Amino acid sequence: MVSWREREARNEARFRDQNEWIEATNGSFGPNPQMAFVGECGDANCTETVNLSREEYEAVRSTANRFLIVPNHENPDNEQVVSEGPRFAVVAKIEGWGLVVARQTDPRSPHVPRVGR
């Protein structure tokens, strides 16, 4: 049986995959000062978006355990707010399923085998 913590971590990874697609797709349309990304919190029903520049998005993706969220959507049980502003916040997974799944499913890491979802 899948625990709620693992389910939450897999939701975050799916949202991250969606944002990777958004970033790649918007890149094909030329320069865009800001793009709308989905929040990567663990709530599968959350539909809030945030606007980021490509540089801001790339800074979030620079580390496998970091996720983009709407402010105040963090889960203090297993993540730490790394940065926060009026438009978005960045959290780092610090332990448990969140950290394991973040590393296992990082789409930018050639060294980590992909795990089926």
Secondary structure by P-SEA (a helix, b strand, c coil): cccaaaaaaaaaaaaaaaaaaaaaaaaaaccccbbbbccccccccccbbbbbcaaaaaaaaccccbbbbccccccccccccccccccbbbbbbcccaaaaaaaaccccccccccccc
